[in-house]
Amino acid sequence: MYHSNIVLKKGAFVVSDAHYSRIRPELLDFLNAIHTKKLKPTQLILMGDIFDTLFGNVPYTQEVNFEAIKILNEISQEIEVIYLEGNHDFNLKNVFPNVKVFGIKQQPVSVTYKDKTILLAHGDIESPLLYNVYTMVVRNPVVISILNVLDLIFDHPIINRLDDYLSKKDDCKEFRGFREFIQSRLENKYTCNYFVEGHFHQNKTLKFEDYTYINLAAFACNQRYFIVESSQDVEFLEENIFSK
């Protein structure tokens, strides 16, 4: 866990799992709406897997996402942008120099809102051993360098096939037994008022004895995002749907 000095602001936008790609371009319209002041968040909190494939040390993934990266960097010069890396987007500090980027080893990130402690994570922490080994391997600079060379030599078949595979995933399916899964995964490990994650795409709020757990909806599923306490009858996060 990383104890940051970040204070969430009323009116902050929270977005998770947009899985932006050429197949799913909706995020670009959302970012443009922020950039042109059609939408006016006080902060922008990005909870990981914002891009379907964006790896900081694979230049081709930055090329195919160039427009969204450019707009996000421009937004970050005007408002505070916080980016929790996911399993589809990582090694991003050099990609987004003005954004507060937190890698998987720093998550959950502890922030505050009023008198409450909020823990933020993409959602792939506290995972099984094999998954943890996988995340270490895919983030390893040597492994990435080798894959990057192979991808360049053969005109990007690895990244293009990965994009095609990921674009066919169902981002809106139900996770049966989700409450029991979360309780066994996080029980007695953290102290907070709210624990907020993406990754699982369930759009569910679960009340546990010591804290409230919020699993965010995927932006990729109906362009849903959240606003911090945007109305008086909402305790913390209010769901919204973006439309042009």
C-alpha positions in Angstrom: 0.0 0.0 0.0 1.2 3.5 -0.9 0.2 6.4 1.4 -0.1 9.4 -0.9 -0.8 13.0 -0.1 -3.6 13.1 -2.7 -6.9 14.6 -1.6 -10.0 13.7 -3.7 -12.1 16.7 -4.7 -15.9 16.9 -5.0 -16.6 16.7 -8.7 -13.7 14.4 -9.5 -14.3 11.9 -12.4 -13.4 8.3 -11.8 -13.0 6.1 -14.9 -12.0 2.4 -15.1 -11.5 -0.2 -17.8 -12.2 1.9 -20.9 -10.1 -0.6 -22.9 -9.5 2.0 -25.6 -8.5 0.7 -29.0 -9.3 1.2 -32.7 -12.3 -1.2 -32.1 -13.5 0.7 -29.0 -12.8 4.4 -29.6 -15.4 5.9 -27.2 -12.8 7.0 -24.7 -11.5 9.6 -27.2 -14.9 11.4 -27.3 -15.0 11.4 -23.5 -11.5 12.9 -23.3 -12.3 15.5 -25.9 -15.4 16.5 -24.0 -13.1 17.2 -21.0 -10.5 18.9 -23.1 -13.0 21.3 -24.7 -14.7 21.9 -21.3 -18.0 20.3 -22.2 -17.3 18.2 -19.1 -15.5 19.9 -16.2 -14.1 17.4 -13.7 -12.1 18.8 -10.7 -9.8 15.9 -11.0 -9.5 12.8 -13.3 -8.9 9.5 -11.6 -8.0 6.7 -14.1 -8.3 3.3 -12.5 -6.4 1.1 -15.0 -7.0 -0.7 -18.3 -7.9 2.7 -19.8 -6.1 1.4 -22.9 -6.4 -2.1 -24.2 -2.7 -2.2 -25.0 -0.4 0.5 -23.9 3.1 -0.4 -22.7 5.5 2.4 -21.9 8.5 0.6 -23.4 6.8 -0.6 -26.6 6.7 2.4 -28.9 4.2 0.9 -31.3 1.5 0.8 -28.6 2.1 4.5 -28.1 1.8 5.1 -31.9 -1.6 3.4 -32.2 -2.9 5.3 -29.2 -1.2 8.6 -30.0 -4.4 10.8 -30.2 -5.7 9.7 -26.8 -2.3 10.0 -25.2 -1.9 13.6 -26.6 -5.2 14.8 -25.3 -4.7 13.2 -21.9 -1.3 14.9 -21.6 -2.9 18.2 -22.4 -5.7 17.6 -19.8 -3.0 16.8 -17.2 -1.6 20.3 -17.6 -4.9 21.8 -16.6 -6.3 19.5 -13.9 -4.8 16.8 -11.6 -4.8 13.4 -13.3 -4.1 10.3 -11.3 -3.5 7.0 -13.2 -3.4 3.6 -11.5 -1.7 1.2 -14.0 -3.7 -1.9 -14.9 -2.8 -5.2 -16.5 -3.3 -3.8 -20.0 -1.5 -0.5 -19.5 1.8 -0.2 -17.5 5.3 1.4 -17.4 3.6 4.7 -18.2 5.5 7.4 -16.2 7.4 8.5 -19.3 4.3 8.4 -21.5 2.4 10.7 -19.1 5.0 13.0 -17.6 2.5 15.3 -15.8 0.3 12.5 -14.5 0.6 11.0 -11.1 1.2 7.3 -12.1 1.0 4.4 -9.7 2.3 1.0 -10.6 0.9 -2.3 -9.4 3.5 -2.5 -6.6 2.2 0.8 -5.1 -1.4 -0.2 -5.1 -3.7 0.2 -3.3 -3.0 3.9 -3.1 -4.3 5.6 0.0 -6.0 8.9 -0.6 -8.3 11.0 1.5 -11.7 12.6 1.0 -13.1 14.8 3.8 -12.5 12.8 6.9 -12.4 9.4 5.1 -9.6 7.1 4.0 -10.1 5.8 0.5 -8.0 2.9 -1.0 -7.7 2.9 -4.8 -6.5 -0.1 -6.8 -6.9 -1.3 -10.4 -8.0 -4.7 -9.0 -5.2 -7.2 -9.9 -3.5 -7.0 -6.5 -3.9 -9.9 -4.0 -3.9 -12.2 -7.0 -2.8 -15.9 -7.1 0.9 -16.7 -7.4 0.8 -17.6 -11.1 -0.8 -14.3 -11.9 1.8 -12.4 -9.9 4.6 -14.2 -11.8 2.9 -13.3 -15.1 2.7 -9.6 -14.1 6.4 -9.6 -13.2 7.4 -11.2 -16.4 5.3 -9.0 -18.7 6.7 -5.9 -17.0 10.3 -7.0 -17.1 12.4 -4.7 -19.3 14.4 -7.5 -20.8 11.3 -9.5 -21.8 9.6 -6.5 -23.2 12.7 -5.5 -25.2 12.9 -8.9 -26.8 9.2 -8.9 -27.6 9.5 -5.4 -29.0 12.3 -6.3 -31.3 10.4 -9.4 -32.6 7.3 -7.3 -33.1 9.2 -4.7 -35.1 10.9 -7.2 -37.3 7.7 -8.9 -38.2 5.5 -5.8 -38.6 3.7 -5.9 -35.3 1.9 -9.3 -35.4 2.1 -9.7 -31.6 0.4 -6.4 -30.7 -2.1 -6.6 -33.6 -3.2 -10.1 -32.6 -3.4 -9.1 -29.0 -5.6 -6.2 -29.9 -7.9 -8.4 -32.0 -8.1 -11.0 -29.2 -8.9 -8.4 -26.5 -11.5 -6.6 -28.6 -13.6 -9.7 -28.5 -13.8 -10.1 -24.7 -17.1 -9.6 -23.0 -16.7 -6.6 -20.6 -20.2 -6.8 -19.1 -20.5 -10.4 -17.9 -21.5 -11.2 -14.4 -19.1 -12.6 -11.8 -21.0 -15.1 -9.8 -20.0 -15.4 -6.2 -18.4 -12.0 -6.4 -19.1 -11.0 -2.8 -17.6 -14.2 -1.4 -14.6 -13.8 -3.7 -13.9 -10.2 -2.6 -14.4 -11.0 1.1 -11.9 -13.9 1.1 -9.4 -11.9 -1.0 -9.4 -8.7 1.1 -10.6 -9.7 4.5 -8.5 -8.3 7.4 -5.9 -6.9 5.1 -6.7 -3.2 4.9 -8.1 -0.4 7.1 -10.1 2.2 5.3 -13.6 3.6 4.8 -13.9 2.8 1.1 -12.0 0.3 -1.1 -12.4 1.2 -4.7 -11.3 -1.1 -7.6 -11.9 -1.7 -11.3 -10.7 -4.8 -13.2 -13.7 -7.0 -12.5 -16.3 -4.7 -14.3 -19.1 -5.6 -11.8 -20.5 -2.2 -10.9 -21.3 -3.3 -7.4 -21.1 -1.8 -3.9 -20.7 -4.2 -1.1 -21.0 -3.3 2.6 -18.6 -5.1 4.9 -18.2 -4.8 8.6 -15.1 -2.5 8.4 -15.5 -0.7 5.1 -17.5 -0.3 1.9 -16.1 -2.0 -1.2 -16.9 -0.5 -4.6 -16.2 -2.3 -7.8 -16.5 0.1 -10.7 -18.3 -0.4 -13.9 -16.2 -0.7 -17.0 -16.3 2.4 -19.2 -16.1 0.0 -22.1 -19.5 -1.3 -21.1 -22.0 1.5 -21.9 -19.5 4.3 -21.2 -20.2 4.4 -17.5 -18.0 6.6 -15.2 -18.4 8.0 -11.7 -18.4 11.4 -10.1 -17.3 12.0 -6.5 -20.4 13.1 -4.5 -22.0 15.0 -7.3 -25.4 15.2 -5.6 -26.6 15.5 -2.0 -28.2 12.1 -1.9 -25.0 10.3 -3.0 -22.7 9.2 -0.2 -19.5 9.0 -2.3 -19.6 8.0 -6.0 -22.5 8.6 -8.4 -22.7 6.6 -11.6 -23.1 8.5 -15.0 -23.2 7.5 -18.6 -21.3 9.5 -21.2 -23.0 10.4 -24.5 -21.8 12.8 -27.1 
